Amino acid sequence: MQAKTILSVIGVDQNDDDLHSAIELCRGAKAHLSVLVTALAAPPIGGYGEVTSTVWLEERERQTEGLGRKVEAVKAVLKADDISFDVNSLFTEYGWAENEIGERARYADLTLIGGGFLTHDDMRQEILNGALFQSPAPLLLVPKGYAVSLRPKTVLIAWDSRNEASLAVRAAMEQLTAADNVCVAIVDPSATIGRNGEEPGADVATFLARHGVRVSVDILPSGGRVVADVLRQHAVDIGAELIVMGAYGHSRVREWIFGGTTRSMLEQAPVPLMMTR
């Protein structure tokens, strides 16, 4: 994936750490930075009483003013840097956030979510849902305190022979071909023709090698641990600077529910994580 437009989602009450991380990423990639400052609108409270309605309207006005101040502050920071950028705001109800984020992410090559947003923002679940399931663009999640680059030297691929994993690999092909070491990690594979082949990992390793990727395959026993824990530990063990994996979920009415491994990795990513669905 060659990123020309990177969407960075930040919260109205955040500090500038995620913003500076996005700036550095875009500078290194020579990409346009599109910043979306988000705020969750306070829902109506109480009944239809005049006092309650006045309180609610005052709160909405306060939120709108705060969002405007944050947008101007972000613009001031970006104007001091020599990168291409635009800044927009999203003031939304909780139930609409997922769709609205998806609409914005469709016109970016990559959606960037920083650790500050995940720690403090009450919209994070809806933002992640929208970025992953309402847009084809990959999601890049950066844990708090980590620097991020689209040129990592060591990459871990979480592989399970499913379409989501294959799409994630294809989306990250530029990163994989540029890396010094790419490790395909498979947890407790079954050596079957219909799933992982007679030699688990051999098919995807051959595919990647034909693209010029310097690839190795690690078969990881879980030993009774959950898959996410095994992947996290292996990423640390090999010094991975990026994890690439597919995102999984199922729908219930209109709500996306993350699968267990996807949810766990999103909540506790040990290093930057690139997900695609």
Kinemage of the C-alpha trace (Angstrom):
@kinemage 1
@onewidth
@group {chain A} dominant
@subgroup {mainchain}
@vectorlist {calphas} color= white
{ca met a 1} P 0.000 0.000 0.000
{ca gln a 2} L 1.346 3.371 -1.070
{ca ala a 3} L -0.295 5.957 1.153
{ca lys a 4} L -0.963 9.314 -0.506
{ca thr a 5} L -3.722 10.358 1.905
{ca ile a 6} L -3.677 9.443 5.599
{ca leu a 7} L -6.722 10.078 7.767
{ca ser a 8} L -5.852 10.778 11.403
{ca val a 9} L -8.763 10.617 13.858
{ca ile a 10} L -8.317 12.497 17.130
{ca gly a 11} L -10.613 13.462 19.989
{ca val a 12} L -11.591 16.966 20.986
{ca asp a 13} L -10.085 16.622 24.484
{ca gln a 14} L -6.774 15.004 23.487
{ca asn a 15} L -3.317 16.466 23.739
{ca asp a 16} L -1.220 16.764 20.562
{ca asp a 17} L 0.763 13.503 20.847
{ca asp a 18} L -1.322 11.644 18.258
{ca leu a 19} L -1.245 14.667 15.975
{ca his a 20} L 2.545 14.903 16.077
{ca ser a 21} L 2.803 11.167 15.384
{ca ala a 22} L 0.571 11.622 12.337
{ca ile a 23} L 2.685 14.536 11.124
{ca glu a 24} L 5.869 12.501 11.327
{ca leu a 25} L 4.243 9.580 9.530
{ca cys a 26} L 3.015 11.777 6.697
{ca arg a 27} L 6.311 13.591 6.411
{ca gly a 28} L 8.161 10.300 6.046
{ca ala a 29} L 5.652 8.963 3.515
{ca lys a 30} L 5.298 12.314 1.695
{ca ala a 31} L 1.550 11.925 2.125
{ca his a 32} L -1.314 14.355 2.616
{ca leu a 33} L -2.588 14.444 6.195
{ca ser a 34} L -6.328 14.700 6.688
{ca val a 35} L -7.178 15.312 10.352
{ca leu a 36} L -10.651 14.589 11.680
{ca val a 37} L -11.362 16.089 15.109
{ca thr a 38} L -14.253 14.205 16.707
{ca ala a 39} L -16.710 14.948 19.487
{ca leu a 40} L -19.625 12.895 20.725
{ca ala a 41} L -22.788 14.944 21.028
{ca ala a 42} L -24.507 14.815 24.395
{ca pro a 43} L -27.848 12.977 24.090
{ca pro a 44} L -31.076 14.673 25.171
{ca ile a 45} L -31.658 14.347 28.907
{ca gly a 46} L -34.870 14.078 30.862
{ca gly a 47} L -38.260 14.719 29.297
{ca tyr a 48} L -39.575 17.769 27.554
{ca gly a 49} L -39.308 20.222 30.436
{ca glu a 50} L -38.067 23.703 29.667
{ca val a 51} L -35.276 23.627 32.257
{ca thr a 52} L -33.929 20.286 31.042
{ca ser a 53} L -34.024 21.406 27.415
{ca thr a 54} L -32.136 24.592 28.272
{ca val a 55} L -29.408 22.637 30.048
{ca trp a 56} L -29.079 20.295 27.091
{ca leu a 57} L -28.875 23.126 24.571
{ca glu a 58} L -26.247 24.886 26.637
{ca glu a 59} L -24.177 21.686 26.784
{ca arg a 60} L -24.441 21.217 23.023
{ca glu a 61} L -23.314 24.800 22.500
{ca arg a 62} L -20.371 24.284 24.846
{ca gln a 63} L -19.358 21.156 22.967
{ca thr a 64} L -19.610 22.871 19.592
{ca glu a 65} L -17.463 25.769 20.771
{ca gly a 66} L -14.877 23.368 22.192
{ca leu a 67} L -14.728 21.479 18.910
{ca gly a 68} L -14.183 24.720 17.021
{ca arg a 69} L -11.323 25.729 19.325
{ca lys a 70} L -9.674 22.329 18.896
{ca val a 71} L -9.899 22.554 15.110
{ca glu a 72} L -8.203 25.964 15.137
{ca ala a 73} L -5.499 24.691 17.501
{ca val a 74} L -4.806 21.725 15.216
{ca lys a 75} L -4.575 24.010 12.195
{ca ala a 76} L -2.072 26.190 14.040
{ca val a 77} L 0.159 23.188 14.741
{ca leu a 78} L -0.042 21.955 11.150
{ca lys a 79} L 0.682 25.353 9.630
{ca ala a 80} L 4.036 25.283 11.391
{ca asp a 81} L 4.971 22.093 9.498
{ca asp a 82} L 5.806 21.770 5.828
{ca ile a 83} L 3.228 19.117 4.922
{ca ser a 84} L 0.019 19.046 2.922
{ca phe a 85} L -3.019 18.914 5.210
{ca asp a 86} L -6.679 19.580 5.784
{ca val a 87} L -8.657 19.645 9.030
{ca asn a 88} L -12.319 18.773 9.481
{ca ser a 89} L -14.579 18.185 12.452
{ca leu a 90} L -17.170 15.546 13.275
{ca phe a 91} L -19.823 16.349 15.864
{ca thr a 92} L -22.035 13.288 15.919
{ca glu a 93} L -24.480 11.183 17.868
{ca tyr a 94} L -23.157 7.852 19.109
{ca gly a 95} L -25.375 5.836 16.775
{ca trp a 96} L -24.140 7.646 13.658
{ca ala a 97} L -20.403 7.723 14.384
{ca glu a 98} L -19.613 4.376 12.753
{ca asn a 99} L -21.143 5.258 9.388
{ca glu a 100} L -19.705 8.770 9.355
{ca ile a 101} L -16.181 7.547 10.064
{ca gly a 102} L -16.544 4.933 7.334
{ca glu a 103} L -17.535 7.620 4.846
{ca arg a 104} L -14.436 9.682 5.674
{ca ala a 105} L -12.109 6.652 5.631
{ca arg a 106} L -13.225 5.556 2.154
{ca tyr a 107} L -11.348 8.479 0.654
{ca ala a 108} L -8.074 7.817 2.459
{ca asp a 109} L -5.401 5.209 1.804
{ca leu a 110} L -4.933 4.602 5.506
{ca thr a 111} L -6.780 5.467 8.712
{ca leu a 112} L -4.489 6.257 11.639
{ca ile a 113} L -5.632 5.855 15.244
{ca gly a 114} L -3.212 6.802 17.998
{ca gly a 115} L -2.893 5.531 21.533
{ca gly a 116} L -4.105 8.797 23.025
{ca phe a 117} L -7.437 8.462 21.267
{ca leu a 118} L -7.914 4.868 22.392
{ca thr a 119} L -7.106 5.708 25.994
{ca his a 120} L -9.349 8.710 26.480
{ca asp a 121} L -12.059 8.897 23.849
{ca asp a 122} L -15.539 7.510 24.501
{ca met a 123} L -16.116 7.040 20.761
{ca arg a 124} L -13.308 4.551 20.203
{ca gln a 125} L -15.488 1.476 19.656
{ca glu a 126} L -17.606 3.206 17.027
{ca ile a 127} L -14.546 4.728 15.369
{ca leu a 128} L -12.842 1.341 15.105
{ca asn a 129} L -16.026 -0.258 13.788
{ca gly a 130} L -16.367 2.408 11.127
{ca ala a 131} L -12.719 2.377 10.078
{ca leu a 132} L -12.529 -1.414 9.821
{ca phe a 133} L -15.945 -2.498 8.631
{ca gln a 134} L -17.326 0.497 6.730
{ca ser a 135} L -14.222 1.243 4.660
{ca pro a 136} L -11.769 -0.790 2.556
{ca ala a 137} L -8.828 1.308 3.762
{ca pro a 138} L -6.416 -0.367 6.209
{ca leu a 139} L -6.405 0.757 9.824
{ca leu a 140} L -3.079 1.564 11.452
{ca leu a 141} L -3.259 1.493 15.226
{ca val a 142} L -0.311 3.017 17.101
{ca pro a 143} L -0.001 2.236 20.823
{ca lys a 144} L 0.771 5.135 23.105
{ca gly a 145} L 4.468 5.952 23.248
{ca tyr a 146} L 5.395 4.209 19.981
{ca ala a 147} L 6.855 5.832 16.903
{ca val a 148} L 5.378 4.593 13.658
{ca ser a 149} L 6.778 4.239 10.164
{ca leu a 150} L 5.515 2.890 6.870
{ca arg a 151} L 8.999 1.447 6.401
{ca pro a 152} L 9.337 -1.048 9.298
{ca lys a 153} L 12.381 -3.300 9.260
{ca thr a 154} L 10.731 -6.311 10.896
{ca val a 155} L 7.083 -7.266 10.298
{ca leu a 156} L 4.972 -10.012 11.831
{ca ile a 157} L 2.084 -11.373 9.736
{ca ala a 158} L -0.647 -13.126 11.720
{ca trp a 159} L -1.662 -15.808 9.238
{ca asp a 160} L -4.605 -18.226 9.271
{ca ser a 161} L -5.253 -18.846 5.551
{ca arg a 162} L -8.509 -16.857 5.545
{ca asn a 163} L -9.532 -14.143 3.109
{ca glu a 164} L -9.180 -11.389 5.720
{ca ala a 165} L -5.539 -12.317 6.333
{ca ser a 166} L -4.877 -12.433 2.588
{ca leu a 167} L -6.401 -8.983 2.090
{ca ala a 168} L -4.270 -7.611 4.921
{ca val a 169} L -1.116 -9.012 3.316
{ca arg a 170} L -1.983 -7.503 -0.066
{ca ala a 171} L -2.750 -4.118 1.505
{ca ala a 172} L 0.626 -4.105 3.255
{ca met a 173} L 2.667 -5.405 0.302
{ca glu a 174} L 4.732 -2.228 -0.043
{ca gln a 175} L 5.716 -2.438 3.628
{ca leu a 176} L 6.481 -6.149 3.324
{ca thr a 177} L 8.695 -5.842 0.253
{ca ala a 178} L 10.697 -3.030 1.874
{ca ala a 179} L 11.206 -4.837 5.205
{ca asp a 180} L 14.421 -6.639 6.123
{ca asn a 181} L 12.551 -9.491 7.763
{ca val a 182} L 8.936 -10.663 7.467
{ca cys a 183} L 7.749 -13.438 9.752
{ca val a 184} L 4.578 -15.355 8.924
{ca ala a 185} L 3.272 -16.572 12.289
{ca ile a 186} L 0.704 -19.384 12.444
{ca val a 187} L -0.749 -20.529 15.751
{ca asp a 188} L -1.726 -24.217 16.075
{ca pro a 189} L -2.243 -24.812 12.335
{ca ser a 190} L -3.963 -27.906 10.989
{ca ala a 191} L -2.039 -29.362 8.044
{ca thr a 192} L -4.971 -29.883 5.676
{ca ile a 193} L -5.297 -29.250 1.963
{ca gly a 194} L -8.473 -27.242 2.461
{ca arg a 195} L -6.992 -24.875 5.045
{ca asn a 196} L -3.240 -24.484 5.501
{ca gly a 197} L -1.929 -26.990 2.947
{ca glu a 198} L 0.228 -29.999 3.663
{ca glu a 199} L 2.949 -27.672 4.943
{ca pro a 200} L 1.318 -24.765 6.823
{ca gly a 201} L 2.670 -21.403 5.722
{ca ala a 202} L 4.447 -22.692 2.614
{ca asp a 203} L 1.834 -21.316 0.196
{ca val a 204} L 1.823 -17.775 1.543
{ca ala a 205} L 5.614 -17.785 1.919
{ca thr a 206} L 5.993 -18.738 -1.742
{ca phe a 207} L 3.518 -16.036 -2.752
{ca leu a 208} L 5.424 -13.413 -0.773
{ca ala a 209} L 8.838 -14.575 -1.979
{ca arg a 210} L 7.736 -14.089 -5.588
{ca his a 211} L 7.087 -10.456 -4.673
{ca gly a 212} L 10.638 -10.183 -3.347
{ca val a 213} L 9.699 -10.380 0.331
{ca arg a 214} L 12.367 -11.773 2.685
{ca val a 215} L 10.050 -14.151 4.482
{ca ser a 216} L 10.235 -16.884 7.107
{ca val a 217} L 7.498 -19.009 8.687
{ca asp a 218} L 7.102 -19.661 12.407
{ca ile a 219} L 4.671 -22.319 13.617
{ca leu a 220} L 3.630 -21.342 17.137
{ca pro a 221} L 2.032 -23.734 19.631
{ca ser a 222} L -0.489 -22.041 21.854
{ca gly a 223} L 0.134 -24.283 24.865
{ca gly a 224} L -3.356 -23.466 26.081
{ca arg a 225} L -2.922 -19.694 25.738
{ca val a 226} L -5.246 -17.531 23.669
{ca val a 227} L -4.063 -16.755 20.146
{ca ala a 228} L -3.692 -13.006 20.764
{ca asp a 229} L -1.309 -13.617 23.678
{ca val a 230} L 0.838 -15.917 21.524
{ca leu a 231} L 1.020 -13.346 18.729
{ca arg a 232} L 1.816 -10.486 21.102
{ca gln a 233} L 4.661 -12.390 22.714
{ca his a 234} L 6.116 -13.468 19.383
{ca ala a 235} L 6.013 -9.895 18.086
{ca val a 236} L 8.067 -8.827 21.090
{ca asp a 237} L 10.441 -11.801 20.757
{ca ile a 238} L 11.359 -11.046 17.138
{ca gly a 239} L 11.479 -7.270 17.628
{ca ala a 240} L 8.608 -6.607 15.231
{ca glu a 241} L 7.948 -2.967 14.391
{ca leu a 242} L 4.599 -3.749 12.769
{ca ile a 243} L 1.961 -6.481 12.980
{ca val a 244} L -0.165 -7.146 9.897
{ca met a 245} L -3.403 -9.075 10.336
{ca gly a 246} L -6.957 -9.406 9.103
{ca ala a 247} L -9.865 -8.095 11.152
{ca tyr a 248} L -12.732 -10.421 11.931
{ca gly a 249} L -16.259 -9.787 13.108
{ca his a 250} L -19.880 -10.667 12.593
{ca ser a 251} L -22.931 -8.457 12.317
{ca arg a 252} L -25.916 -8.369 14.622
{ca val a 253} L -28.578 -6.214 13.006
{ca arg a 254} L -26.346 -3.202 12.112
{ca glu a 255} L -23.792 -3.563 14.892
{ca trp a 256} L -20.363 -5.049 14.234
{ca ile a 257} L -18.986 -7.277 16.943
{ca phe a 258} L -15.252 -7.982 16.855
{ca gly a 259} L -14.016 -11.550 17.000
{ca gly a 260} L -12.007 -12.422 20.093
{ca thr a 261} L -8.497 -12.204 18.609
{ca thr a 262} L -9.285 -8.995 16.713
{ca arg a 263} L -10.728 -7.328 19.795
{ca ser a 264} L -7.844 -8.420 22.019
{ca met a 265} L -5.192 -7.178 19.599
{ca leu a 266} L -6.944 -3.830 19.206
{ca glu a 267} L -7.146 -3.411 22.970
{ca gln a 268} L -3.561 -4.488 23.716
{ca ala a 269} L -1.388 -4.101 20.639
{ca pro a 270} L 2.273 -4.434 21.710
{ca val a 271} L 3.557 -2.573 18.610
{ca pro a 272} L 1.901 -0.696 15.715
{ca leu a 273} L -0.825 -2.842 14.189
{ca met a 274} L -2.121 -2.711 10.607
{ca met a 275} L -5.533 -4.323 10.139
{ca thr a 276} L -7.636 -4.793 7.027
{ca arg a 277} L -10.977 -6.403 6.409
